[in-house]
Amino acid sequence: MTDLLQSCYADLVVSAAAASHPLVREAAYLHEIAKLTDADIARATGVARSTARAWLAHTRSPTGERAERLIELSALVERLARVMEPSYIAVWLRKPVPALKERKPIDVIADGGYMQVAGLVSALEEAPFS
């Protein structure tokens, strides 16, 4: 019985730590604001879908290169939200883009091409809208 209690306590501590982790909040932000699914977040960061679900459930937090991809995705989403409806961001990330040689921005981000996608976002930010 003691082992079971210790295990439950350890799980609770891990869950509480993940819930307060800033990167877990970033994943939740992407899900809520930009309507990115667990599959989208997994695709952009290179993790299994179950891992992205765990981030969204606040039971695990990203680390290493996956955390970097999540931060980059979040930065791009913040910028995109200033130039398009947040509900359209997920669509835009999945569309083939001529400037990326018909690659999808979400896949370019996953491959570490943040700067390429950031350049496109800069062009959108600078485009005159009438």
N, C-alpha and C positions, 0 to 999 in steps of 0.2 A: 504494500500500500504506500509506503514511503517513497518508493521509486516512482510510482504513478503520480503522486503529488509533486515530486520534484520535477518530473517531466512536464506536467501541466504548468507549473510555475515558470519553468524555463521557456516554454512556448509563449506564455503570456508576456514575459519580459522581452522576448524577441519581437513579438507583435507590437508591443508598446513602443519599442525603440524604432521599429520600421515606420510606424504611424507618424512619429514625430520627425522623421528624416526629411530634410528639404527636397531630396530628389523624388521621394514618394509623392510629395505634394506636387511636384512638377508633372509627374505622370498623371495624377488626378486632374491637374489643370488642362493638360492636353486632351484628356478624355471629355471633360466637361465643356470647355470653351470651344475647342476646335472639332469636337465630335469625333476624335480619333478613337478607333476601336482598339481592343487589346491586340488584334491582329496587325493593325497599322503600327502601333508602338513597337510590337515585336519585330516587324519587318524593318522598321527604320533603325532599330538598335541592334539587330542581329541576335536576339534572344528567342527562346522558344515561347510560343504563345502562352503557355502555362506560367512562365516567368513574368511576362507582362501582366497577366491576370493577378499574380501574386503582388506585383507592385501596386496595381489598382485596388487590391483588397487590403493594402497596407500590412502585408505579412512578410514582405521581403523588400529590400532596397537595392538599387543598382550600384555596382562598383566598377572600377576600372574603365576599360574602353567602352563598355555598355553605358556607363554613367556619362561618359563624354558624348556619345551619340544622343543620349536623352537630353542633355543640356543643349546641344546644338539644335536638335529638333525643337525644343522649347523656345530658344532664341528666335528661330525662324518663324515659328507660329506667332510669337508676340509681334513681330514685324509685319507678318501677313495680315494679322487682325486689324492693323491700321489702314490697310489698302483694299481689303475685301471683307465681305460678310464672314464672320467666323464659321458659320455653318458650311461655307464653300471651301474652306481650307483643306479639308480631307479630300475633297474631289480634286482640287488643284494639285495636291501632292501626288495623286495617283495617275494624273494625265501625262501622256508622253509629251515632251516639250522639244520643239525643233532646236532650240539653243543648247540643249543637252544631248544632241544627236538622237532625238526621239526617245531618250530614256526618261523614266519617271523620277521626279524629284525625290520621292521617298526612297527609291533604290540607290540614287546617287548619294544621299545622306548615309545610308547603310554602308556604302562602300568607302566612307570617309571623305566624300566630296562636298563637305559643308561649304567651302569657299565658292564652288561653282554655283550652288543653289543660292547662296547669299548674294552673289553677283546678280542673279536674276531678280531676286527680291529688291535689290537696290534699284534696278531698272524700273520695277513696278512703283517703287516709292518716288522716283523722280519723274515718272510719266505724267504729263499734264492731263487732267481730267476736266471735261467741260460739263 
